[in-house]
């Protein structure tokens, strides 16, 4: 009986496959499922092979949050620039941010890292958001709430919603997407404050 030989991957391809498998496990089963053993099984590699690439489970988690941060920031940057050009609804920025932290698993991973005491692993996402805010701050309008404040409000609301939005909305008898509506209201209010008075 012959077995199919494993495809030989370059070190970069091996790391990429492991990070993608880690992301899939995160979305399917939550942060505690993202172990070296589970990822190794998912990509058909050995635990030792992943240790070689990442050094530890913490290294894998850092690689995962780095990839997720880059993807989130890239998507949000494009959406914000389209909104500023008048080509997109500001609601889309809110939806993308909430989806990234909720359905995309970033909220669960960030919270798990904080609760595990692995706050250093948050550096990639904090740096990516900081860099994006610095870039976008150049387009702030006079009188508009600073983008740093808009970002803080939006990210914290998205993170909170990812962690307990559904049960909280249920407990209060509110629609599930109420937090998204409130985040959009806050974003639009900051824009309205910057608009010139008609008087």
trRosetta pair geometry for C-beta under 8 A, 3 or more apart (Angstrom, degrees):
i j d omega theta_ij theta_ji phi_ij phi_ji
6 44 5.7 180 -123 138 119 125
9 13 3.9 -133 -171 96 102 116
9 14 4.4 140 103 -62 125 79
9 17 6.5 -65 -137 -3 168 138
10 13 4.5 92 49 9 79 103
10 14 6.8 -141 90 -8 39 88
11 14 5.6 -55 -145 36 30 114
11 15 6.4 30 156 -18 64 104
11 53 6.9 172 -162 -108 86 99
12 15 5.9 -55 -151 36 31 110
12 16 6.3 30 152 -19 65 108
13 16 5.6 -54 -145 37 32 113
13 17 6.2 33 156 -20 66 105
14 17 5.9 -52 -146 35 28 110
14 18 6.4 28 154 -18 62 107
14 43 7.7 115 -155 150 66 144
14 45 6.8 94 -155 -86 106 153
14 49 7.1 -105 -176 163 136 114
14 53 6.1 -143 114 -83 110 146
15 18 5.8 -59 -150 37 30 111
15 19 6.3 27 155 -18 67 106
15 53 5.1 -176 -89 -170 86 130
15 54 7.7 139 -126 -61 92 85
15 63 7.0 -117 -175 -163 102 151
16 19 5.9 -55 -147 36 30 108
16 20 6.4 28 155 -16 65 107
17 20 5.9 -56 -148 39 30 110
17 21 6.3 31 153 -19 65 107
17 43 4.8 116 136 -135 112 131
18 21 5.6 -54 -147 38 31 111
18 22 6.3 35 152 -22 65 105
18 39 5.3 62 -157 162 83 124
18 40 7.9 4 -119 -78 106 50
18 43 5.6 -77 -85 -10 62 160
18 45 7.2 -50 -80 35 105 144
18 50 5.9 147 -130 -117 145 101
18 53 6.5 139 20 92 159 153
18 54 7.3 -133 125 -38 150 125
18 60 6.9 -94 148 -132 118 106
18 63 7.8 32 100 101 106 146
19 22 5.5 -50 -147 34 33 115
19 23 6.5 36 151 -22 64 101
19 60 7.7 -169 -94 -161 65 74
19 63 5.3 -109 -96 133 113 110
19 64 5.7 178 -147 -91 82 64
19 67 5.2 112 170 -20 136 157
20 23 5.6 -49 -150 32 34 113
20 24 6.6 35 151 -19 64 103
21 24 5.6 -52 -150 35 34 112
21 25 6.4 34 152 -17 66 105
21 39 4.9 125 104 -147 120 78
21 42 3.9 147 -161 105 128 133
21 43 4.9 -108 -36 -48 154 100
22 25 5.7 -54 -148 38 31 111
22 26 6.3 38 151 -25 64 105
22 34 5.0 63 -157 -144 88 110
22 39 5.1 -6 -72 -102 81 128
22 60 6.0 -179 -95 168 150 106
22 61 7.8 -158 -176 -92 142 45
22 63 7.7 98 42 87 158 100
22 64 4.6 -105 116 -89 134 128
23 26 5.5 -52 -150 31 32 116
23 27 6.5 25 156 -14 65 105
23 64 6.2 174 -67 -147 74 102
23 67 7.1 -89 -63 96 126 131
23 68 6.9 159 -111 -72 110 101
23 105 7.1 160 -160 55 67 143
24 27 6.1 -58 -149 39 30 105
24 28 6.0 21 157 -13 66 115
24 42 7.1 168 71 -168 124 150
25 28 5.8 -61 -138 44 28 107
25 29 5.8 -39 -175 40 67 107
25 33 4.7 -149 170 118 102 109
25 34 5.1 144 98 -87 122 69
25 38 5.7 107 -127 130 153 127
25 39 6.6 -101 -5 -80 148 75
25 42 6.6 -116 -54 -50 114 156
26 29 7.5 -86 -123 57 9 65
26 30 6.9 -10 -157 -176 48 10
26 31 6.1 25 -131 -87 88 51
26 33 7.1 -174 -84 67 35 101
26 34 5.3 12 -71 -58 84 125
26 64 6.9 139 -40 179 144 143
26 105 4.2 106 135 168 109 156
26 108 7.0 161 -177 82 93 119
26 109 5.9 -6 -150 -67 135 115
27 103 7.4 27 -139 166 107 58
27 104 7.1 -60 -94 -160 109 27
27 105 4.7 -107 -80 -43 64 130
28 33 7.1 -89 82 94 89 162
29 32 7.6 -92 132 69 96 74
29 33 3.5 65 98 -34 122 161
30 33 5.7 105 66 1 63 104
30 105 7.9 -174 -118 -138 37 106
30 108 5.7 -111 -141 169 75 146
30 112 7.8 136 170 -66 88 143
31 34 5.8 -52 -161 19 46 113
31 105 7.7 152 -63 -178 76 104
31 108 5.3 -164 -29 138 103 96
31 109 5.1 150 -94 -103 113 57
31 111 7.9 -155 -14 70 151 79
31 112 3.6 -134 89 -9 167 171
31 113 7.8 -131 -153 -38 150 68
32 35 7.9 5 164 -44 50 97
32 112 7.1 -151 -50 -140 68 140
33 38 5.8 -141 171 148 71 175
34 38 6.9 -122 -129 70 21 128
34 39 6.8 38 -159 -51 63 111
34 57 7.7 129 120 -167 79 99
34 60 7.0 -170 157 121 101 119
34 61 6.6 110 116 -91 131 84
34 64 6.8 -30 -168 -33 150 170
34 109 7.7 22 10 -112 154 104
35 38 4.6 90 54 9 86 101
35 39 6.8 -160 86 -3 42 87
35 57 6.1 -36 -141 -120 57 126
36 39 6.0 -61 -145 42 28 107
36 40 5.9 33 156 -24 66 109
36 47 5.4 81 130 -145 111 81
36 50 4.7 170 -156 100 97 139
36 51 6.6 42 -157 -60 152 74
36 54 7.4 -159 -104 62 106 132
36 56 7.9 -102 -54 -180 132 32
36 57 5.3 -109 -30 -85 96 81
36 60 6.2 179 -83 -22 77 152
37 40 5.8 -55 -146 35 26 113
37 41 6.5 26 155 -17 61 106
37 47 5.6 -10 -92 -94 66 113
38 41 5.8 -55 -151 36 30 111
38 42 6.4 32 152 -22 64 107
39 42 5.5 -54 -148 34 34 114
39 43 6.4 6 162 2 68 109
39 50 6.1 112 91 -113 114 153
39 60 6.6 -168 12 -160 164 148
40 43 6.6 -73 -145 49 25 90
40 45 4.9 -102 -147 81 75 77
40 46 5.9 -11 -164 158 131 12
40 47 5.0 -90 -29 -74 168 50
40 49 6.7 130 -126 56 107 101
40 50 5.1 -110 -74 -16 98 131
41 44 7.7 30 -171 -71 27 34
45 49 4.2 -105 171 77 112 145
45 50 6.2 122 106 -45 125 87
46 49 4.5 108 56 -4 78 100
46 50 7.4 -148 96 1 48 81
47 50 6.0 -59 -157 38 34 106
47 51 6.4 37 147 -22 67 106
48 51 5.4 -50 -146 35 35 115
48 52 6.5 43 151 -26 64 100
49 52 5.6 -50 -157 28 32 116
49 53 6.8 21 150 -11 63 106
50 53 5.6 -57 -148 40 38 107
50 54 5.8 -12 169 20 75 112
50 60 6.8 11 175 -79 114 127
51 54 6.8 -77 -127 58 22 77
51 55 6.7 45 -171 -130 59 10
51 56 7.2 37 -133 -76 77 35
54 57 7.7 58 118 -96 132 15
54 59 3.6 158 169 105 81 113
54 60 4.3 32 -176 -62 165 71
54 63 6.1 -96 -117 -7 109 135
55 58 7.7 -50 94 68 98 85
55 59 4.1 108 53 -35 95 157
56 59 4.8 110 50 1 68 99
56 60 7.4 -125 101 0 45 84
57 60 5.5 -51 -155 35 39 114
57 61 6.4 40 148 -20 68 103
58 61 5.5 -52 -147 36 34 112
58 62 6.3 36 153 -20 66 103
58 118 6.1 -159 -128 -135 106 135
58 121 6.4 -129 -166 -75 87 128
59 62 5.6 -50 -147 34 32 112
59 63 6.5 33 153 -18 64 103
60 63 5.7 -54 -150 36 32 111
60 64 6.3 32 151 -20 65 106
61 64 5.5 -54 -148 36 32 113
61 65 6.3 26 157 -14 67 105
61 109 7.3 175 -158 -166 96 107
61 113 6.6 156 159 -92 135 109
61 118 7.0 33 99 136 149 157
61 121 5.5 -1 112 -158 110 150
62 65 6.0 -55 -142 40 30 104
62 66 6.1 36 154 -24 64 107
62 121 4.8 -121 -86 -136 82 90
62 124 6.6 128 -169 -13 75 129
63 66 5.6 -54 -147 34 29 115
63 67 6.5 28 155 -17 63 105
64 67 5.9 -56 -151 36 30 108
64 68 6.2 25 154 -15 66 109
64 109 6.9 -128 116 -149 120 152
65 68 5.5 -53 -141 42 34 112
65 69 6.0 41 156 -26 66 105
65 106 7.6 105 -131 -136 77 83
65 109 6.1 -174 -87 136 96 132
65 110 7.4 113 -127 -79 123 71
65 113 7.2 9 -66 -48 150 155
65 121 6.0 106 27 158 150 94
65 122 7.2 -90 162 -112 156 38
65 124 5.3 137 112 63 94 123
65 125 5.6 -75 170 -36 104 107
66 69 5.8 -52 -146 33 26 112
66 70 6.6 26 155 -18 61 105
66 124 3.9 -101 -95 -152 71 162
66 125 8.0 -124 -90 -50 36 65
67 70 5.9 -56 -152 34 31 110
67 71 6.4 25 154 -15 65 108
68 71 5.8 -58 -148 39 32 109
68 72 6.0 31 156 -20 68 109
68 100 7.7 135 177 -173 96 98
68 104 6.9 138 -150 152 111 116
68 105 7.5 -103 -121 81 146 91
68 106 5.2 169 157 -93 136 102
68 109 7.2 114 31 56 167 155
68 125 7.2 -17 90 -88 96 109
69 72 5.8 -55 -142 38 28 110
69 73 6.0 22 162 -14 65 112
69 106 7.9 122 -72 -131 58 128
69 124 4.9 -178 19 134 153 93
69 125 4.0 -149 -94 -100 121 63
69 127 7.7 60 159 63 153 78
69 128 3.9 151 160 16 113 155
69 129 7.4 -93 -155 -32 104 78
70 73 6.2 -59 -142 41 24 106
70 74 6.1 26 158 -21 62 112
70 128 6.3 -128 -75 -119 47 143
71 74 5.8 -57 -146 36 26 112
71 75 6.4 23 158 -16 63 109
71 100 7.9 175 105 -130 93 114
72 75 6.1 -63 -153 38 27 108
72 76 6.2 15 157 -11 66 112
72 97 7.8 76 -170 -119 105 57
72 100 4.4 94 -120 -159 108 148
72 104 7.2 146 -84 117 103 164
72 106 6.4 28 -65 -64 145 161
72 125 7.7 23 49 -135 139 96
72 128 7.4 98 69 121 98 140
73 76 5.9 -58 -140 43 30 106
73 77 5.9 38 158 -27 66 107
73 128 4.5 -131 -38 162 149 110
73 129 6.6 -142 -93 -80 111 49
73 131 7.5 38 -165 72 153 99
73 132 4.8 -147 -154 -58 108 138
74 77 5.8 -50 -143 32 26 114
74 78 6.6 23 158 -16 60 106
75 78 6.1 -59 -154 35 28 108
75 79 6.4 24 152 -16 64 110
75 96 5.5 -159 135 -173 116 133
75 100 7.2 171 66 -74 137 127
76 79 5.6 -56 -146 39 35 111
76 80 6.1 35 157 -21 69 105
76 93 6.4 75 -147 -147 82 82
76 96 5.7 174 -88 111 73 129
76 97 6.2 60 -102 -75 124 86
76 100 7.6 -54 -49 -21 110 153
76 132 6.8 48 88 -177 113 155
77 80 6.0 -57 -147 36 27 108
77 81 6.4 23 157 -16 63 109
77 132 5.6 -123 -77 -138 101 111
77 135 7.3 6 -128 89 116 138
77 136 7.3 -146 -125 -61 75 113
78 81 5.9 -58 -149 38 29 109
78 82 6.4 27 154 -18 64 107
79 82 5.7 -57 -149 37 31 110
79 83 6.4 34 152 -21 66 104
79 88 6.0 -125 -158 120 67 160
79 92 5.3 -147 -154 117 122 107
79 93 4.8 162 126 -88 125 73
79 96 5.5 -170 -27 10 163 155
80 83 5.6 -51 -149 34 33 113
80 84 6.4 32 153 -18 65 105
80 93 5.8 71 -76 -107 71 130
80 136 5.8 -19 130 -121 151 138
81 84 5.7 -52 -147 37 32 112
81 85 6.4 26 154 -14 64 108
82 85 5.7 -59 -146 42 32 107
82 87 4.4 -85 -169 77 85 103
82 88 3.7 56 119 -3 113 125
82 92 7.9 -29 82 79 124 143
83 86 7.7 43 178 -71 31 20
83 87 7.5 -97 -69 57 21 61
83 88 4.8 -70 -69 76 62 94
83 89 7.3 -33 -109 104 94 11
83 90 5.2 82 -141 -85 137 64
83 92 7.3 -167 -68 56 107 105
83 93 6.1 -34 -35 -36 148 123
84 139 5.9 -2 -137 157 154 150
85 88 7.9 55 58 11 87 85
88 92 5.2 -71 171 39 112 144
88 93 7.8 109 122 -39 122 85
89 92 5.3 111 71 -14 78 96
90 93 5.6 -41 -166 24 56 113
90 94 6.9 53 142 -14 73 100
90 184 6.7 131 112 -146 101 87
90 187 5.6 -176 163 124 129 130
90 188 6.3 151 82 -75 152 82
90 191 7.3 -119 -76 -24 160 152
91 94 5.6 -56 -157 39 41 113
91 95 6.1 42 148 -22 73 107
91 184 5.5 9 -107 -118 73 135
92 95 5.5 -51 -142 38 34 113
92 96 6.1 34 158 -20 67 105
93 96 6.0 -54 -146 37 27 109
93 97 6.4 25 156 -17 62 109
93 154 7.7 -40 135 -146 101 154
93 187 7.1 167 81 -153 123 163
94 97 5.9 -61 -149 38 28 109
94 98 6.2 21 158 -13 66 110
94 154 6.8 -125 -111 -139 70 111
94 180 5.7 120 146 -162 119 82
94 183 4.9 146 -140 106 118 115
94 184 4.8 -73 -29 -74 166 83
94 187 6.4 -136 -64 -1 111 150
95 98 6.0 -60 -145 42 27 106
95 99 6.0 27 157 -19 65 111
95 180 6.8 46 -88 -154 61 131
96 99 5.7 -56 -142 39 27 111
96 100 6.2 32 157 -25 63 106
97 100 5.8 -52 -148 30 28 112
97 101 6.7 12 159 -4 62 108
97 154 5.4 1 134 160 169 112
97 155 6.9 -106 -172 -89 125 55
97 158 4.7 -112 138 -73 94 154
97 183 7.8 -140 77 158 128 152
98 101 6.3 -66 -149 45 29 100
98 102 5.6 8 162 -2 69 121
98 157 7.8 -48 -88 114 95 90
98 158 4.6 -141 -95 -125 54 96
98 161 5.9 -24 -139 82 102 145
98 162 7.6 -179 -162 -58 63 87
98 179 7.5 143 -118 103 131 104
98 180 5.4 -42 -43 -97 166 102
98 183 7.2 169 -59 40 116 160
99 102 6.0 -67 -129 52 25 98
99 103 5.0 -26 -161 36 71 113
99 104 6.1 77 139 -20 68 102
100 103 7.9 -16 -61 58 11 76
100 104 4.4 -24 -149 30 39 147
100 106 5.3 3 149 15 79 137
100 158 7.3 21 62 168 87 143
101 104 6.8 22 -18 54 13 101
101 106 4.9 -75 -109 73 49 101
101 107 3.7 71 175 -49 86 103
101 110 7.7 -39 -137 17 93 131
101 155 7.6 139 -61 -154 143 62
101 158 4.2 120 27 144 145 104
101 159 5.4 -107 -164 -83 147 51
101 161 7.3 94 95 67 123 91
101 162 4.3 -116 135 -44 93 142
102 107 6.0 16 -75 11 40 135
102 158 7.2 -113 -29 -174 90 82
102 161 6.4 -48 -71 111 118 96
102 162 4.2 -149 -87 -105 63 85
102 165 7.4 -42 -102 27 125 140
105 108 5.3 -57 -160 43 65 111
105 109 5.7 61 145 -22 87 106
106 109 5.7 -60 -145 41 32 110
106 110 6.0 32 159 -20 69 108
106 125 7.3 138 -165 -118 117 144
106 162 7.5 -89 74 -122 69 170
107 110 6.0 -55 -143 37 26 109
107 111 6.2 22 160 -15 63 110
107 158 7.0 -140 -76 135 121 79
107 159 5.0 166 -125 -135 100 58
107 161 7.8 -107 -104 74 163 64
107 162 2.8 93 60 101 171 156
107 163 5.9 -134 158 -46 120 75
108 111 5.9 -59 -146 40 27 109
108 112 6.1 28 156 -22 64 111
108 162 6.6 -123 -38 152 68 116
108 163 7.5 150 -85 -92 59 69
109 112 5.7 -56 -145 36 28 112
109 113 6.4 30 156 -20 64 105
110 113 5.8 -56 -151 34 29 111
110 114 6.5 27 153 -18 64 106
110 122 6.4 72 -141 -113 86 103
110 125 6.7 -72 -96 54 115 165
110 159 6.7 -68 79 -129 140 117
111 114 5.7 -55 -150 36 33 111
111 115 6.1 24 156 -12 68 110
111 159 7.4 148 -57 -173 101 101
111 162 7.9 -166 -19 100 128 112
111 163 5.8 118 -71 -94 158 120
112 115 5.9 -58 -143 43 29 107
112 116 6.0 24 157 -16 65 112
113 116 5.8 -60 -143 41 27 108
113 118 4.5 -87 -162 78 78 102
113 119 6.9 127 139 -88 95 34
113 121 4.9 -121 -152 75 135 122
113 122 5.9 157 111 -59 139 87
114 117 7.9 43 173 -65 29 20
114 118 7.7 -85 -61 58 19 64
114 119 6.1 52 -116 -90 61 82
114 122 7.1 40 -69 -57 83 135
118 121 4.5 12 146 7 105 122
118 122 7.9 135 116 -25 72 81
119 122 5.5 -37 -168 12 55 118
120 123 6.0 -12 -180 -21 53 113
121 124 7.6 -30 174 13 52 98
122 125 5.8 -63 -168 46 64 104
122 126 5.5 57 139 -20 90 111
123 126 5.8 -64 -139 44 29 107
123 127 5.7 29 165 -20 69 112
124 127 5.9 -58 -142 39 25 109
124 128 6.2 25 159 -20 63 109
125 128 5.7 -52 -144 36 31 111
125 129 6.3 28 158 -16 65 106
126 129 6.0 -56 -147 39 29 107
126 130 6.1 32 154 -21 64 109
127 130 5.6 -55 -145 37 30 114
127 131 6.2 29 158 -18 65 106
128 131 5.9 -55 -147 36 28 109
128 132 6.4 28 154 -18 63 107
129 132 5.7 -56 -148 37 32 111
129 133 6.2 32 154 -20 66 107
129 151 6.6 145 179 174 108 134
129 155 6.8 28 -139 -84 150 153
130 133 5.8 -57 -149 36 28 110
130 134 6.4 31 154 -20 64 105
131 134 5.7 -52 -149 34 31 113
131 135 6.5 31 153 -18 64 106
132 135 5.7 -57 -152 36 32 111
132 136 6.2 18 157 -9 68 111
133 136 5.9 -61 -140 45 29 102
133 137 5.9 44 157 -40 66 103
133 147 5.6 174 -153 116 83 110
133 148 5.6 80 -180 -91 138 66
133 151 5.3 -71 -95 -19 120 164
134 137 5.8 -44 -144 17 26 118
135 138 6.8 -51 178 9 35 110
136 139 5.9 -58 -172 35 57 106
136 140 7.8 86 136 -50 70 78
136 147 5.3 -169 107 -175 107 167
137 140 5.4 -12 -165 -23 54 116
137 146 7.1 9 -130 -166 103 87
137 147 5.0 -141 -91 39 70 126
137 148 7.1 17 -91 -38 121 85
140 144 5.4 -155 -171 70 82 122
140 146 6.4 -10 -127 -128 152 55
140 147 5.7 -125 -81 -23 108 101
141 144 4.3 87 62 -20 84 127
141 194 4.6 96 92 174 120 141
142 194 7.0 141 86 -152 43 97
143 193 6.4 -152 152 130 92 79
143 194 4.4 143 96 -126 93 64
144 190 6.1 66 -170 157 77 87
144 191 6.7 4 -129 -111 107 42
144 193 6.8 127 -121 82 42 92
144 194 3.5 -1 -75 -75 76 142
145 149 5.1 -94 164 77 104 128
145 150 5.8 125 102 -54 110 92
145 190 3.6 -75 26 -143 123 112
145 193 6.3 68 -33 58 90 138
145 194 7.5 -111 -1 -45 58 106
146 149 5.0 92 67 6 82 99
146 150 7.2 -151 101 -3 43 88
147 150 5.2 -51 -144 40 43 115
147 151 5.9 45 155 -23 71 104
148 151 5.9 -56 -148 36 26 111
148 152 6.4 30 153 -21 62 106
149 152 5.7 -49 -145 34 32 113
149 153 6.4 33 156 -17 64 106
149 190 7.4 172 96 -116 109 143
150 153 6.0 -59 -153 37 28 111
150 154 6.2 21 155 -14 65 113
150 186 7.8 160 -133 130 69 97
150 187 6.2 77 -153 -118 108 75
150 190 5.5 -142 -88 69 107 171
151 154 5.8 -59 -142 41 29 107
151 155 5.9 21 165 -14 68 111
152 155 6.3 -58 -138 40 22 103
152 156 6.1 14 166 -11 61 114
153 156 6.4 -67 -146 41 20 103
153 157 6.1 16 160 -15 62 114
153 183 7.1 158 137 -136 94 78
153 186 5.3 -134 153 139 145 147
153 187 7.8 -175 94 -66 127 70
154 157 5.9 -61 -146 39 25 108
154 158 6.2 23 158 -17 64 110
154 183 5.7 91 -121 -164 68 115
154 186 7.6 -167 -69 87 71 123
154 187 6.7 47 -77 -72 114 111
155 158 5.7 -57 -145 39 30 110
155 159 6.1 29 156 -19 66 108
156 159 5.7 -52 -142 38 31 111
156 160 6.2 31 158 -17 64 107
157 160 5.8 -54 -144 40 29 110
157 161 6.1 30 156 -20 63 109
157 179 5.8 174 178 176 99 103
157 182 7.0 -154 -147 93 142 103
157 183 4.6 172 106 -86 154 112
157 186 7.7 166 -34 29 155 148
158 161 5.7 -55 -145 38 28 112
158 162 6.4 33 154 -24 63 104
158 183 7.1 60 -55 -103 77 160
159 162 5.7 -52 -150 31 30 113
159 163 6.6 20 155 -13 63 109
160 163 5.9 -64 -150 39 31 106
160 164 6.8 -48 178 47 66 85
160 165 6.8 105 121 -64 67 86
160 179 7.2 -154 92 -148 100 147
161 164 7.8 -103 -138 63 19 46
161 165 3.4 36 -157 -67 64 136
161 179 4.3 -178 -92 98 121 156
161 180 7.3 84 -130 -52 166 72
162 165 6.7 43 -27 -4 17 116
164 167 5.5 -58 -165 52 79 102
164 168 5.0 79 134 -28 93 111
165 168 5.9 -67 -140 42 22 109
165 169 6.0 21 166 -18 65 110
165 176 7.2 79 137 -169 101 70
165 179 5.2 -89 -132 6 116 147
166 169 6.1 -57 -144 36 24 107
166 170 6.3 24 157 -18 61 110
166 176 6.0 3 -115 -136 71 102
167 170 5.5 -56 -146 39 34 115
167 171 6.1 36 156 -23 68 106
168 171 5.7 -52 -146 35 30 111
168 172 6.3 12 159 -4 64 111
169 172 6.1 -69 -147 48 28 100
169 174 4.5 -98 -155 76 78 93
169 175 6.6 -52 -177 97 129 26
169 176 5.2 138 96 -111 158 40
169 178 5.5 156 -122 27 114 116
169 179 7.1 -103 -68 -21 115 96
170 173 7.7 31 -179 -71 29 31
170 176 7.8 17 -54 -88 77 79
174 178 4.3 -22 154 -26 123 159
175 178 5.0 133 66 -49 76 90
175 181 7.9 61 73 -7 119 135
177 180 4.7 -40 -175 35 83 121
177 181 6.3 90 128 -25 83 93
178 181 5.5 -53 -153 34 38 114
178 182 6.4 37 152 -19 69 104
179 182 5.6 -52 -147 37 35 112
179 183 6.3 38 152 -21 66 104
180 183 5.7 -52 -147 35 32 112
180 184 6.4 32 153 -18 64 104
181 184 5.7 -55 -150 36 31 110
181 185 6.3 35 150 -22 65 104
182 185 5.5 -49 -147 33 33 115
182 186 6.5 35 153 -20 64 102
183 186 5.7 -52 -151 34 32 111
183 187 6.4 32 151 -18 64 106
184 187 5.6 -55 -148 37 34 112
184 188 6.1 28 156 -15 68 108
185 188 6.0 -59 -144 42 27 106
185 189 6.1 33 155 -26 64 108
186 189 5.7 -52 -145 32 28 114
186 190 6.8 29 156 -19 61 102
187 190 6.1 -57 -157 31 30 109
187 191 6.9 26 148 -14 63 106
188 191 5.5 -55 -152 37 39 112
188 192 6.1 41 151 -22 71 105
189 192 5.6 -50 -142 36 33 113
189 193 6.4 41 155 -27 63 101
190 193 5.8 -45 -149 26 31 115
190 194 7.1 27 152 -16 58 105
191 194 5.9 -64 -161 35 36 109
191 195 6.9 46 145 -38 67 97
192 195 5.5 -40 -154 10 41 117
